[in-house]
């Protein structure tokens, strides 16, 4: 389990394809002082397991499912990635509950600078948007953000200067694709409501709001 509060921007050192899977090596820097083989680490929001440690460089096996659902397959040596270690039971939960299981990807369609802040808009499939609610949480490349506005095909977020400085969003460009994990609580509620509502009805973000969620 993660919080969506990025601990460090790290550099990918190597990418090794192995059939339909991949081995990604990332230099975790000082974070390795509290890491060991078998630990869960979120890389751009995707929960991966350390399979080998050599100095400060950690190897991660990336499955076909993760490659299909996320943007990790586009990583190259020297790519910057957002890194967060799994939260400890006694840690503060400063962001929101993030599982590290990517739901899909979205594309940046607009970046509007407002002083040191930025408003970013993302295009996404309606099936992904349907799992979101305005003012709810979303993890973008592992970063915990609040949805400012949304419609059937897109959503927008306001990004504070600290986030722009310490994550990959600071260098993001229009057309870039990002990993998306929708809010775990919203997904759970939606699944249960889908089971109890008449089957001819489709549960949407608007209906969730009408039901008080």
ChimeraX attribute file (.defattr): number of C-alpha atoms within 10 A of each C-alpha:
attribute: neighborCount
match mode: 1-to-1
recipient: residues
	/A:1	18
	/A:2	24
	/A:3	24
	/A:4	32
	/A:5	23
	/A:6	25
	/A:7	13
	/A:8	19
	/A:9	20
	/A:10	20
	/A:11	21
	/A:12	20
	/A:13	18
	/A:14	18
	/A:15	20
	/A:16	13
	/A:17	13
	/A:18	11
	/A:19	7
	/A:20	11
	/A:21	16
	/A:22	19
	/A:23	16
	/A:24	24
	/A:25	23
	/A:26	26
	/A:27	23
	/A:28	22
	/A:29	15
	/A:30	10
	/A:31	15
	/A:32	16
	/A:33	10
	/A:34	8
	/A:35	17
	/A:36	14
	/A:37	13
	/A:38	12
	/A:39	14
	/A:40	22
	/A:41	23
	/A:42	26
	/A:43	25
	/A:44	29
	/A:45	31
	/A:46	30
	/A:47	25
	/A:48	22
	/A:49	19
	/A:50	20
	/A:51	16
	/A:52	15
	/A:53	18
	/A:54	10
	/A:55	11
	/A:56	14
	/A:57	19
	/A:58	24
	/A:59	22
	/A:60	24
	/A:61	19
	/A:62	21
	/A:63	14
	/A:64	14
	/A:65	11
	/A:66	21
	/A:67	16
	/A:68	14
	/A:69	17
	/A:70	25
	/A:71	21
	/A:72	21
	/A:73	17
	/A:74	10
	/A:75	16
	/A:76	15
	/A:77	14
	/A:78	14
	/A:79	15
	/A:80	21
	/A:81	25
	/A:82	24
	/A:83	28
	/A:84	27
	/A:85	24
	/A:86	18
	/A:87	18
	/A:88	10
	/A:89	8
	/A:90	6
	/A:91	8
	/A:92	9
	/A:93	14
	/A:94	10
	/A:95	18
	/A:96	22
	/A:97	20
	/A:98	29
	/A:99	21
	/A:100	26
	/A:101	21
	/A:102	25
	/A:103	16
	/A:104	19
	/A:105	21
	/A:106	24
	/A:107	19
	/A:108	20
	/A:109	17
	/A:110	16
	/A:111	17
	/A:112	11
	/A:113	12
	/A:114	11
	/A:115	7
	/A:116	11
	/A:117	15
	/A:118	20
	/A:119	15
	/A:120	21
	/A:121	23
	/A:122	23
	/A:123	22
	/A:124	20
	/A:125	14
	/A:126	13
	/A:127	13
	/A:128	19
	/A:129	20
	/A:130	22
	/A:131	24
	/A:132	25
	/A:133	25
	/A:134	17
	/A:135	13
	/A:136	16
	/A:137	26
	/A:138	26
	/A:139	28
	/A:140	24
	/A:141	30
	/A:142	32
	/A:143	28
	/A:144	24
	/A:145	22
	/A:146	20
	/A:147	19
	/A:148	17
	/A:149	15
	/A:150	19
	/A:151	14
	/A:152	15
	/A:153	14
	/A:154	19
	/A:155	22
	/A:156	22
	/A:157	22
	/A:158	19
	/A:159	19
	/A:160	14
	/A:161	13
	/A:162	11
	/A:163	18
	/A:164	16
	/A:165	13
	/A:166	14
	/A:167	24
	/A:168	21
	/A:169	18
	/A:170	14
	/A:171	9
	/A:172	15
	/A:173	14
	/A:174	13
	/A:175	13
	/A:176	12
	/A:177	21
	/A:178	23
	/A:179	23
	/A:180	28
	/A:181	27
	/A:182	25
	/A:183	20
	/A:184	18
	/A:185	15
	/A:186	18
	/A:187	14
	/A:188	12
	/A:189	14
	/A:190	19
	/A:191	13
	/A:192	10
	/A:193	15
	/A:194	15
	/A:195	10
	/A:196	8
	/A:197	11
	/A:198	10
	/A:199	9
	/A:200	6
	/A:201	9
	/A:202	12
	/A:203	17
	/A:204	19
	/A:205	21
	/A:206	13
	/A:207	12
	/A:208	18
	/A:209	11
	/A:210	9
	/A:211	9
	/A:212	6
	/A:213	12
